[in-house]
Amino acid sequence: MPKMDGLDFIRTLSDKHPSTQIIIITGHGDESDAIEAVKLHVCDYIKKGDLTIERLLGSIEQALIRYKSLPKMHKPEQQLDQWKVAEENIENIRDITSKIDGSLGDEISRMRGES
């Protein structure tokens, strides 16, 4: 598979799984990437410097609201596929939240001079 950037990946994912809700977290984003992300209907575009637990949880909540507002699918195989994707996403969210929580804890300790 040829190399692709994040936006190419989102295009491919959206083509295969159009109901997937996407939150971009980037360290190298710029305005043109943010505009392209909006055109691709991502739920949120967060620069790592602006990332907080509250912001991430708010974005996830909005993604869930958007997902729940989508029309119900009629094909059982599509529903099963969506459940598999949702389970993978939940695991990814748990992993990300754990890493962010650890990083924030380390940063708070450093700021307190506890390191």
N, CA, C and O atoms as a Tinker XYZ file with bonds, in Angstrom:
   460  protein
     1  N      0.849000   -1.176000    0.000000    73     2
     2  CA     0.000000    0.000000    0.000000    64     1     3
     3  C      0.895000    1.240000    0.000000    63     2     4     5
     4  O      1.822000    1.331000    0.804000    81     3
     5  N      0.632000    2.174000   -0.875000    73     3     6
     6  CA     1.463000    3.378000   -0.913000    64     5     7
     7  C      1.293000    4.185000    0.369000    63     6     8     9
     8  O      0.270000    4.106000    1.050000    81     7
     9  N      2.336000    4.967000    0.676000    73     7    10
    10  CA     2.255000    5.810000    1.871000    64     9    11
    11  C      1.184000    6.875000    1.663000    63    10    12    13
    12  O      0.953000    7.345000    0.549000    81    11
    13  N      0.539000    7.241000    2.767000    73    11    14
    14  CA    -0.479000    8.285000    2.691000    64    13    15
    15  C     -0.387000    9.147000    3.934000    63    14    16    17
    16  O      0.083000    8.704000    4.983000    81    15
    17  N     -0.839000   10.378000    3.804000    73    15    18
    18  CA    -0.862000   11.246000    4.978000    64    17    19
    19  C     -2.186000   11.040000    5.720000    63    18    20    21
    20  O     -3.039000   10.264000    5.289000    81    19
    21  N     -2.340000   11.741000    6.831000    73    19    22
    22  CA    -3.533000   11.573000    7.652000    64    21    23
    23  C     -4.823000   11.889000    6.926000    63    22    24    25
    24  O     -5.824000   11.194000    7.102000    81    23
    25  N     -4.811000   12.933000    6.111000    73    23    26
    26  CA    -6.032000   13.310000    5.389000    64    25    27
    27  C     -6.380000   12.272000    4.323000    63    26    28    29
    28  O     -7.555000   11.993000    4.088000    81    27
    29  N     -5.358000   11.700000    3.676000    73    27    30
    30  CA    -5.617000   10.615000    2.719000    64    29    31
    31  C     -6.231000    9.416000    3.438000    63    30    32    33
    32  O     -7.163000    8.786000    2.937000    81    31
    33  N     -5.696000    9.113000    4.612000    73    31    34
    34  CA    -6.239000    8.010000    5.405000    64    33    35
    35  C     -7.708000    8.266000    5.747000    63    34    36    37
    36  O     -8.536000    7.359000    5.658000    81    35
    37  N     -8.028000    9.492000    6.134000    73    35    38
    38  CA    -9.411000    9.839000    6.484000    64    37    39
    39  C    -10.324000    9.683000    5.274000    63    38    40    41
    40  O    -11.443000    9.186000    5.401000    81    39
    41  N     -9.855000   10.103000    4.104000    73    39    42
    42  CA   -10.659000    9.924000    2.882000    64    41    43
    43  C    -10.950000    8.440000    2.653000    63    42    44    45
    44  O    -12.087000    8.061000    2.372000    81    43
    45  N     -9.916000    7.606000    2.774000    73    43    46
    46  CA   -10.075000    6.169000    2.562000    64    45    47
    47  C    -11.017000    5.568000    3.602000    63    46    48    49
    48  O    -11.911000    4.795000    3.259000    81    47
    49  N    -10.818000    5.920000    4.859000    73    47    50
    50  CA   -11.670000    5.412000    5.933000    64    49    51
    51  C    -13.120000    5.839000    5.724000    63    50    52    53
    52  O    -14.036000    5.034000    5.888000    81    51
    53  N    -13.327000    7.092000    5.366000    73    51    54
    54  CA   -14.687000    7.605000    5.155000    64    53    55
    55  C    -15.372000    6.921000    3.982000    63    54    56    57
    56  O    -16.583000    6.701000    4.009000    81    55
    57  N    -14.599000    6.584000    2.950000    73    55    58
    58  CA   -15.176000    5.860000    1.812000    64    57    59
    59  C    -15.644000    4.468000    2.229000    63    58    60    61
    60  O    -16.709000    4.014000    1.810000    81    59
    61  N    -14.842000    3.793000    3.057000    73    59    62
    62  CA   -15.168000    2.422000    3.459000    64    61    63
    63  C    -16.172000    2.372000    4.611000    63    62    64    65
    64  O    -16.993000    1.459000    4.684000    81    63
    65  N    -16.104000    3.348000    5.504000    73    63    66
    66  CA   -16.963000    3.372000    6.693000    64    65    67
    67  C    -17.500000    4.791000    6.889000    63    66    68    69
    68  O    -17.031000    5.513000    7.769000    81    67
    69  N    -18.475000    5.193000    6.080000    73    67    70
    70  CA   -18.924000    6.591000    6.094000    64    69    71
    71  C    -19.520000    7.071000    7.416000    63    70    72    73
    72  O    -19.564000    8.276000    7.662000    81    71
    73  N    -19.972000    6.174000    8.254000    73    71    74
    74  CA   -20.561000    6.623000    9.520000    64    73    75
    75  C    -19.522000    6.785000   10.632000    63    74    76    77
    76  O    -19.861000    7.209000   11.737000    81    75
    77  N    -18.264000    6.450000   10.348000    73    75    78
    78  CA   -17.214000    6.594000   11.355000    64    77    79
    79  C    -16.996000    8.068000   11.667000    63    78    80    81
    80  O    -16.835000    8.891000   10.766000    81    79
    81  N    -16.993000    8.384000   12.943000    73    79    82
    82  CA   -16.771000    9.755000   13.393000    64    81    83
    83  C    -15.283000    9.912000   13.700000    63    82    84    85
    84  O    -14.696000    9.070000   14.380000    81    83
    85  N    -14.683000   10.971000   13.209000    73    83    86
    86  CA   -13.232000   11.134000   13.280000    64    85    87
    87  C    -12.868000   12.392000   14.053000    63    86    88    89
    88  O    -13.429000   13.466000   13.834000    81    87
    89  N    -11.913000   12.230000   14.964000    73    87    90
    90  CA   -11.321000   13.350000   15.692000    64    89    91
    91  C     -9.839000   13.348000   15.349000    63    90    92    93
    92  O     -9.151000   12.351000   15.565000    81    91
    93  N     -9.350000   14.453000   14.819000    73    91    94
    94  CA    -7.933000   14.564000   14.475000    64    93    95
    95  C     -7.196000   15.224000   15.630000    63    94    96    97
    96  O     -7.602000   16.272000   16.131000    81    95
    97  N     -6.099000   14.585000   16.044000    73    95    98
    98  CA    -5.187000   15.181000   17.022000    64    97    99
    99  C     -3.841000   15.258000   16.316000    63    98   100   101
   100  O     -3.276000   14.236000   15.927000    81    99
   101  N     -3.332000   16.471000   16.151000    73    99   102
   102  CA    -2.132000   16.655000   15.349000    64   101   103
   103  C     -1.104000   17.535000   16.048000    63   102   104   105
   104  O     -1.439000   18.425000   16.830000    81   103
   105  N      0.132000   17.262000   15.747000    73   103   106
   106  CA     1.210000   18.102000   16.243000    64   105   107
   107  C      1.743000   19.023000   15.178000    63   106   108   109
   108  O      2.510000   19.941000   15.471000    81   107
   109  N      1.342000   18.786000   13.934000    73   107   110
   110  CA     1.911000   19.536000   12.819000    64   109   111
   111  C      0.855000   20.109000   11.888000    63   110   112   113
   112  O      1.130000   20.333000   10.710000    81   111
   113  N     -0.327000   20.346000   12.387000    73   111   114
   114  CA    -1.399000   20.833000   11.534000    64   113   115
   115  C     -1.248000   22.298000   11.183000    63   114   116   117
   116  O     -0.611000   23.073000   11.897000    81   115
   117  N     -1.847000   22.649000   10.073000    73   115   118
   118  CA    -1.889000   24.051000    9.682000    64   117   119
   119  C     -3.304000   24.383000    9.232000    63   118   120   121
   120  O     -4.177000   23.515000    9.203000    81   119
   121  N     -3.520000   25.630000    8.887000    73   119   122
   122  CA    -4.865000   26.084000    8.533000    64   121   123
   123  C     -5.428000   25.332000    7.327000    63   122   124   125
   124  O     -6.613000   24.999000    7.313000    81   123
   125  N     -4.608000   25.062000    6.328000    73   123   126
   126  CA    -5.120000   24.360000    5.141000    64   125   127
   127  C     -5.538000   22.932000    5.492000    63   126   128   129
   128  O     -6.521000   22.428000    4.948000    81   127
   129  N     -4.801000   22.271000    6.400000    73   127   130
   130  CA    -5.204000   20.935000    6.843000    64   129   131
   131  C     -6.521000   20.996000    7.613000    63   130   132   133
   132  O     -7.382000   20.133000    7.445000    81   131
   133  N     -6.676000   22.009000    8.453000    73   131   134
   134  CA    -7.912000   22.158000    9.223000    64   133   135
   135  C     -9.101000   22.381000    8.290000    63   134   136   137
   136  O    -10.174000   21.818000    8.506000    81   135
   137  N     -8.915000   23.192000    7.268000    73   135   138
   138  CA    -9.989000   23.446000    6.296000    64   137   139
   139  C    -10.347000   22.158000    5.567000    63   138   140   141
   140  O    -11.525000   21.851000    5.387000    81   139
   141  N     -9.335000   21.406000    5.147000    73   139   142
   142  CA    -9.580000   20.134000    4.461000    64   141   143
   143  C    -10.293000   19.155000    5.395000    63   142   144   145
   144  O    -11.179000   18.418000    4.960000    81   143
   145  N     -9.917000   19.144000    6.659000    73   143   146
   146  CA   -10.570000   18.268000    7.633000    64   145   147
   147  C    -12.051000   18.613000    7.772000    63   146   148   149
   148  O    -12.893000   17.719000    7.862000    81   147
   149  N    -12.367000   19.897000    7.790000    73   147   150
   150  CA   -13.769000   20.328000    7.861000    64   149   151
   151  C    -14.523000   19.834000    6.628000    63   150   152   153
   152  O    -15.657000   19.367000    6.736000    81   151
   153  N    -13.899000   19.937000    5.469000    73   151   154
   154  CA   -14.533000   19.450000    4.237000    64   153   155
   155  C    -14.782000   17.944000    4.293000    63   154   156   157
   156  O    -15.728000   17.441000    3.685000    81   155
   157  N    -13.926000   17.227000    5.028000    73   155   158
   158  CA   -14.076000   15.776000    5.166000    64   157   159
   159  C    -15.025000   15.398000    6.307000    63   158   160   161
   160  O    -15.210000   14.219000    6.608000    81   159
   161  N    -15.622000   16.412000    6.935000    73   159   162
   162  CA   -16.627000   16.216000    7.989000    64   161   163
   163  C    -16.064000   15.550000    9.239000    63   162   164   165
   164  O    -16.761000   14.766000    9.884000    81   163
   165  N    -14.811000   15.849000    9.593000    73   163   166
   166  CA   -14.294000   15.322000   10.855000    64   165   167
   167  C    -15.033000   15.999000   12.008000    63   166   168   169
   168  O    -15.529000   17.117000   11.866000    81   167
   169  N    -15.102000   15.319000   13.135000    73   167   170
   170  CA   -15.817000   15.863000   14.298000    64   169   171
   171  C    -15.050000   16.997000   14.950000    63   170   172   173
   172  O    -15.641000   17.988000   15.380000    81   171
   173  N    -13.731000   16.854000   15.024000    73   171   174
   174  CA   -12.928000   17.897000   15.657000    64   173   175
   175  C    -11.500000   17.796000   15.139000    63   174   176   177
   176  O    -11.053000   16.740000   14.693000    81   175
   177  N    -10.805000   18.912000   15.211000    73   175   178
   178  CA    -9.412000   19.024000   14.774000    64   177   179
   179  C     -8.672000   19.708000   15.914000    63   178   180   181
   180  O     -8.833000   20.907000   16.139000    81   179
   181  N     -7.861000   18.942000   16.631000    73   179   182
   182  CA    -7.219000   19.459000   17.838000    64   181   183
   183  C     -5.703000   19.441000   17.662000    63   182   184   185
   184  O     -5.120000   18.414000   17.315000    81   183
   185  N     -5.078000   20.581000   17.903000    73   183   186
   186  CA    -3.616000   20.617000   17.932000    64   185   187
   187  C     -3.171000   20.097000   19.292000    63   186   188   189
   188  O     -3.799000   20.390000   20.309000    81   187
   189  N     -2.084000   19.322000   19.307000    73   187   190
   190  CA    -1.629000   18.720000   20.563000    64   189   191
   191  C     -1.425000   19.760000   21.657000    63   190   192   193
   192  O     -1.676000   19.479000   22.829000    81   191
   193  N     -0.976000   20.945000   21.296000    73   191   194
   194  CA    -0.777000   21.996000   22.291000    64   193   195
   195  C     -2.067000   22.460000   22.943000    63   194   196   197
   196  O     -2.046000   23.018000   24.040000    81   195
   197  N     -3.193000   22.232000   22.271000    73   195   198
   198  CA    -4.505000   22.629000   22.802000    64   197   199
   199  C     -5.250000   21.460000   23.445000    63   198   200   201
   200  O     -6.386000   21.615000   23.895000    81   199
   201  N     -4.610000   20.296000   23.486000    73   199   202
   202  CA    -5.279000   19.086000   23.948000    64   201   203
   203  C     -5.349000   19.036000   25.474000    63   202   204   205
   204  O     -4.339000   19.149000   26.168000    81   203
   205  N     -6.560000   18.867000   25.965000    73   203   206
   206  CA    -6.798000   18.633000   27.390000    64   205   207
   207  C     -7.780000   17.478000   27.500000    63   206   208   209
   208  O     -8.451000   17.123000   26.531000    81   207
   209  N     -7.855000   16.906000   28.667000    73   207   210
   210  CA    -8.827000   15.830000   28.891000    64   209   211
   211  C    -10.236000   16.338000   28.612000    63   210   212   213
   212  O    -11.033000   15.651000   27.973000    81   211
   213  N    -10.543000   17.542000   29.091000    73   211   214
   214  CA   -11.885000   18.100000   28.901000    64   213   215
   215  C    -12.191000   18.272000   27.421000    63   214   216   217
   216  O    -13.286000   17.943000   26.964000    81   215
   217  N    -11.225000   18.787000   26.676000    73   215   218
   218  CA   -11.430000   19.000000   25.238000    64   217   219
   219  C    -11.646000   17.669000   24.533000    63   218   220   221
   220  O    -12.546000   17.545000   23.704000    81   219
   221  N    -10.820000   16.665000   24.860000    73   219   222
   222  CA   -10.952000   15.361000   24.228000    64   221   223
   223  C    -12.295000   14.723000   24.568000    63   222   224   225
   224  O    -12.977000   14.207000   23.683000    81   223
   225  N    -12.675000   14.754000   25.830000    73   223   226
   226  CA   -13.959000   14.168000   26.221000    64   225   227
   227  C    -15.128000   14.895000   25.564000    63   226   228   229
   228  O    -16.104000   14.259000   25.166000    81   227
   229  N    -15.040000   16.219000   25.445000    73   227   230
   230  CA   -16.080000   16.978000   24.747000    64   229   231
   231  C    -16.173000   16.586000   23.283000    63   230   232   233
   232  O    -17.269000   16.468000   22.734000    81   231
   233  N    -15.029000   16.386000   22.653000    73   231   234
   234  CA   -15.005000   15.970000   21.247000    64   233   235
   235  C    -15.595000   14.580000   21.075000    63   234   236   237
   236  O    -16.348000   14.328000   20.134000    81   235
   237  N    -15.250000   13.679000   21.989000    73   235   238
   238  CA   -15.800000   12.322000   21.929000    64   237   239
   239  C    -17.311000   12.359000   22.125000    63   238   240   241
   240  O    -18.044000   11.653000   21.432000    81   239
   241  N    -17.776000   13.172000   23.057000    73   239   242
   242  CA   -19.218000   13.302000   23.289000    64   241   243
   243  C    -19.926000   13.806000   22.031000    63   242   244   245
   244  O    -20.978000   13.285000   21.662000    81   243
   245  N    -19.358000   14.810000   21.374000    73   243   246
   246  CA   -19.954000   15.330000   20.138000    64   245   247
   247  C    -19.949000   14.274000   19.037000    63   246   248   249
   248  O    -20.906000   14.168000   18.269000    81   247
   249  N    -18.876000   13.495000   18.961000    73   247   250
   250  CA   -18.802000   12.426000   17.960000    64   249   251
   251  C    -19.895000   11.390000   18.212000    63   250   252   253
   252  O    -20.525000   10.914000   17.268000    81   251
   253  N    -20.120000   11.043000   19.459000    73   251   254
   254  CA   -21.180000   10.085000   19.789000    64   253   255
   255  C    -22.557000   10.640000   19.454000    63   254   256   257
   256  O    -23.414000    9.914000   18.950000    81   255
   257  N    -22.773000   11.911000   19.727000    73   255   258
   258  CA   -24.053000   12.546000   19.389000    64   257   259
   259  C    -24.269000   12.500000   17.880000    63   258   260   261
   260  O    -25.353000   12.151000   17.411000    81   259
   261  N    -23.228000   12.857000   17.120000    73   259   262
   262  CA   -23.344000   12.811000   15.657000    64   261   263
   263  C    -23.616000   11.397000   15.173000    63   262   264   265
   264  O    -24.448000   11.186000   14.291000    81   263
   265  N    -22.914000   10.430000   15.750000    73   263   266
   266  CA   -23.092000    9.041000   15.330000    64   265   267
   267  C    -24.514000    8.568000   15.614000    63   266   268   269
   268  O    -25.140000    7.925000   14.772000    81   267
   269  N    -25.018000    8.886000   16.796000    73   267   270
   270  CA   -26.370000    8.452000   17.169000    64   269   271
   271  C    -27.442000    9.108000   16.313000    63   270   272   273
   272  O    -28.542000    8.573000   16.181000    81   271
   273  N    -27.133000   10.261000   15.731000    73   271   274
   274  CA   -28.128000   10.954000   14.904000    64   273   275
   275  C    -28.156000   10.437000   13.466000    63   274   276   277
   276  O    -29.027000   10.823000   12.686000    81   275
   277  N    -27.210000    9.566000   13.112000    73   275   278
   278  CA   -27.193000    9.012000   11.757000    64   277   279
   279  C    -28.368000    8.059000   11.572000    63   278   280   281
   280  O    -28.831000    7.444000   12.533000    81   279
   281  N    -28.852000    7.937000   10.333000    73   279   282
   282  CA   -29.938000    6.983000   10.081000    64   281   283
   283  C    -29.505000    5.559000   10.431000    63   282   284   285
   284  O    -28.338000    5.199000   10.272000    81   283
   285  N    -30.443000    4.767000   10.900000    73   283   286
   286  CA   -30.158000    3.368000   11.227000    64   285   287
   287  C    -29.814000    2.612000    9.946000    63   286   288   289
   288  O    -30.384000    2.862000    8.884000    81   287
   289  N    -28.880000    1.694000   10.072000    73   287   290
   290  CA   -28.527000    0.861000    8.918000    64   289   291
   291  C    -29.475000   -0.332000    8.865000    63   290   292   293
   292  O    -29.996000   -0.774000    9.889000    81   291
   293  N    -29.687000   -0.840000    7.667000    73   291   294
   294  CA   -30.651000   -1.911000    7.486000    64   293   295
   295  C    -30.008000   -3.271000    7.263000    63   294   296   297
   296  O    -30.684000   -4.293000    7.385000    81   295
   297  N    -28.727000   -3.309000    6.942000    73   295   298
   298  CA   -28.079000   -4.581000    6.652000    64   297   299
   299  C    -27.334000   -5.074000    7.891000    63   298   300   301
   300  O    -26.486000   -4.363000    8.431000    81   299
   301  N    -27.652000   -6.304000    8.348000    73   299   302
   302  CA   -27.000000   -6.832000    9.556000    64   301   303
   303  C    -25.477000   -6.873000    9.451000    63   302   304   305
   304  O    -24.789000   -6.619000   10.440000    81   303
   305  N    -24.935000   -7.189000    8.268000    73   303   306
   306  CA   -23.481000   -7.261000    8.134000    64   305   307
   307  C    -22.850000   -5.875000    8.314000    63   306   308   309
   308  O    -21.730000   -5.766000    8.813000    81   307
   309  N    -23.553000   -4.832000    7.915000    73   307   310
   310  CA   -23.041000   -3.482000    8.140000    64   309   311
   311  C    -23.069000   -3.150000    9.629000    63   310   312   313
   312  O    -22.152000   -2.514000   10.148000    81   311
   313  N    -24.124000   -3.581000   10.309000    73   311   314
   314  CA   -24.210000   -3.333000   11.745000    64   313   315
   315  C    -23.087000   -4.055000   12.479000    63   314   316   317
   316  O    -22.466000   -3.484000   13.377000    81   315
   317  N    -22.820000   -5.302000   12.107000    73   315   318
   318  CA   -21.741000   -6.058000   12.732000    64   317   319
   319  C    -20.402000   -5.377000   12.487000    63   318   320   321
   320  O    -19.580000   -5.265000   13.396000    81   319
   321  N    -20.187000   -4.926000   11.266000    73   319   322
   322  CA   -18.950000   -4.223000   10.929000    64   321   323
   323  C    -18.806000   -2.968000   11.777000    63   322   324   325
   324  O    -17.715000   -2.676000   12.266000    81   323
   325  N    -19.885000   -2.228000   11.955000    73   323   326
   326  CA   -19.848000   -1.016000   12.762000    64   325   327
   327  C    -19.550000   -1.338000   14.226000    63   326   328   329
   328  O    -18.828000   -0.592000   14.888000    81   327
   329  N    -20.099000   -2.439000   14.735000    73   327   330
   330  CA   -19.808000   -2.822000   16.123000    64   329   331
   331  C    -18.329000   -3.148000   16.287000    63   330   332   333
   332  O    -17.720000   -2.776000   17.290000    81   331
   333  N    -17.750000   -3.836000   15.314000    73   331   334
   334  CA   -16.319000   -4.165000   15.385000    64   333   335
   335  C    -15.477000   -2.894000   15.392000    63   334   336   337
   336  O    -14.530000   -2.771000   16.169000    81   335
   337  N    -15.824000   -1.962000   14.531000    73   335   338
   338  CA   -15.101000   -0.685000   14.484000    64   337   339
   339  C    -15.283000    0.062000   15.802000    63   338   340   341
   340  O    -14.325000    0.628000   16.329000    81   339
   341  N    -16.497000    0.067000   16.337000    73   339   342
   342  CA   -16.762000    0.760000   17.599000    64   341   343
   343  C    -15.943000    0.155000   18.734000    63   342   344   345
   344  O    -15.397000    0.884000   19.562000    81   343
   345  N    -15.854000   -1.174000   18.778000    73   343   346
   346  CA   -15.055000   -1.825000   19.820000    64   345   347
   347  C    -13.586000   -1.440000   19.705000    63   346   348   349
   348  O    -12.931000   -1.172000   20.713000    81   347
   349  N    -13.068000   -1.412000   18.483000    73   347   350
   350  CA   -11.678000   -0.996000   18.274000    64   349   351
   351  C    -11.493000    0.455000   18.695000    63   350   352   353
   352  O    -10.490000    0.801000   19.319000    81   351
   353  N    -12.452000    1.295000   18.359000    73   351   354
   354  CA   -12.361000    2.708000   18.731000    64   353   355
   355  C    -12.384000    2.890000   20.244000    63   354   356   357
   356  O    -11.651000    3.722000   20.780000    81   355
   357  N    -13.208000    2.130000   20.926000    73   355   358
   358  CA   -13.270000    2.225000   22.385000    64   357   359
   359  C    -11.923000    1.853000   22.989000    63   358   360   361
   360  O    -11.445000    2.523000   23.905000    81   359
   361  N    -11.310000    0.789000   22.482000    73   359   362
   362  CA    -9.986000    0.398000   22.977000    64   361   363
   363  C     -8.963000    1.496000   22.705000    63   362   364   365
   364  O     -8.135000    1.806000   23.561000    81   363
   365  N     -9.022000    2.086000   21.507000    73   363   366
   366  CA    -8.101000    3.176000   21.176000    64   365   367
   367  C     -8.324000    4.379000   22.085000    63   366   368   369
   368  O     -7.362000    5.002000   22.533000    81   367
   369  N     -9.576000    4.709000   22.362000    73   367   370
   370  CA    -9.896000    5.839000   23.239000    64   369   371
   371  C     -9.362000    5.574000   24.646000    63   370   372   373
   372  O     -8.798000    6.467000   25.278000    81   371
   373  N     -9.541000    4.349000   25.132000    73   371   374
   374  CA    -9.017000    4.006000   26.463000    64   373   375
   375  C     -7.498000    4.169000   26.502000    63   374   376   377
   376  O     -6.949000    4.716000   27.459000    81   375
   377  N     -6.828000    3.694000   25.462000    73   375   378
   378  CA    -5.371000    3.801000   25.388000    64   377   379
   379  C     -4.933000    5.262000   25.361000    63   378   380   381
   380  O     -4.023000    5.655000   26.092000    81   379
   381  N     -5.580000    6.063000   24.520000    73   379   382
   382  CA    -5.232000    7.486000   24.401000    64   381   383
   383  C     -5.491000    8.210000   25.716000    63   382   384   385
   384  O     -4.656000    8.988000   26.176000    81   383
   385  N     -6.655000    7.952000   26.322000    73   383   386
   386  CA    -6.997000    8.612000   27.574000    64   385   387
   387  C     -5.990000    8.255000   28.662000    63   386   388   389
   388  O     -5.589000    9.115000   29.447000    81   387
   389  N     -5.584000    6.996000   28.709000    73   387   390
   390  CA    -4.591000    6.562000   29.691000    64   389   391
   391  C     -3.270000    7.284000   29.490000    63   390   392   393
   392  O     -2.645000    7.726000   30.455000    81   391
   393  N     -2.843000    7.405000   28.234000    73   391   394
   394  CA    -1.582000    8.085000   27.939000    64   393   395
   395  C     -1.664000    9.572000   28.278000    63   394   396   397
   396  O     -0.726000   10.140000   28.838000    81   395
   397  N     -2.784000   10.196000   27.938000    73   395   398
   398  CA    -2.953000   11.623000   28.234000    64   397   399
   399  C     -2.984000   11.828000   29.741000    63   398   400   401
   400  O     -2.348000   12.747000   30.258000    81   399
   401  N     -3.718000   10.980000   30.443000    73   399   402
   402  CA    -3.811000   11.089000   31.891000    64   401   403
   403  C     -2.423000   10.967000   32.517000    63   402   404   405
   404  O     -2.079000   11.732000   33.418000    81   403
   405  N     -1.628000   10.011000   32.043000    73   403   406
   406  CA    -0.269000    9.851000   32.546000    64   405   407
   407  C      0.597000   11.054000   32.237000    63   406   408   409
   408  O      1.355000   11.509000   33.093000    81   407
   409  N      0.494000   11.575000   31.025000    73   407   410
   410  CA     1.284000   12.746000   30.631000    64   409   411
   411  C      0.900000   13.966000   31.447000    63   410   412   413
   412  O      1.767000   14.719000   31.889000    81   411
   413  N     -0.398000   14.164000   31.649000    73   411   414
   414  CA    -0.843000   15.310000   32.440000    64   413   415
   415  C     -0.391000   15.171000   33.886000    63   414   416   417
   416  O      0.007000   16.154000   34.511000    81   415
   417  N     -0.451000   13.942000   34.426000    73   415   418
   418  CA     0.015000   13.713000   35.783000    64   417   419
   419  C      1.497000   14.014000   35.921000    63   418   420   421
   420  O      1.923000   14.626000   36.900000    81   419
   421  N      2.289000   13.579000   34.933000    73   419   422
   422  CA     3.726000   13.868000   34.933000    64   421   423
   423  C      3.973000   15.366000   34.867000    63   422   424   425
   424  O      4.836000   15.886000   35.573000    81   423
   425  N      3.219000   16.063000   34.023000    73   423   426
   426  CA     3.393000   17.508000   33.867000    64   425   427
   427  C      3.017000   18.237000   35.154000    63   426   428   429
   428  O      3.712000   19.167000   35.563000    81   427
   429  N      1.934000   17.828000   35.790000    73   427   430
   430  CA     1.521000   18.451000   37.049000    64   429   431
   431  C      2.584000   18.216000   38.119000    63   430   432   433
   432  O      2.930000   19.131000   38.866000    81   431
   433  N      3.100000   16.990000   38.192000    73   431   434
   434  CA     4.163000   16.692000   39.159000    64   433   435
   435  C      5.391000   17.545000   38.891000    63   434   436   437
   436  O      6.007000   18.063000   39.822000    81   435
   437  N      5.750000   17.691000   37.613000    73   435   438
   438  CA     6.910000   18.498000   37.249000    64   437   439
   439  C      6.696000   19.945000   37.670000    63   438   440   441
   440  O      7.603000   20.583000   38.204000    81   439
   441  N      5.490000   20.463000   37.428000    73   439   442
   442  CA     5.193000   21.849000   37.772000    64   441   443
   443  C      5.218000   22.063000   39.289000    63   442   444   445
   444  O      5.564000   23.144000   39.765000    81   443
   445  N      4.856000   21.048000   40.023000    73   443   446
   446  CA     4.877000   21.136000   41.487000    64   445   447
   447  C      6.287000   20.921000   42.043000    63   446   448   449
   448  O      6.531000   21.124000   43.232000    81   447
   449  N      7.202000   20.510000   41.178000    73   447   450
   450  CA     8.565000   20.241000   41.613000    64   449   451
   451  C      8.713000   18.887000   42.269000    63   450   452   453
   452  O      9.623000   18.671000   43.069000    81   451
   453  N      7.813000   17.969000   41.929000    73   451   454
   454  CA     7.827000   16.643000   42.535000    64   453   455
   455  C      8.636000   15.633000   41.741000    63   454   456   457
   456  O      8.749000   14.480000   42.155000    81   455
   457  N      9.197000   16.035000   40.617000    73   455   458
   458  CA     9.884000   15.051000   39.778000    64   457   459
   459  C     11.230000   14.663000   40.293000    63   458   460
   460  O     11.912000   13.843000   39.679000    81   459
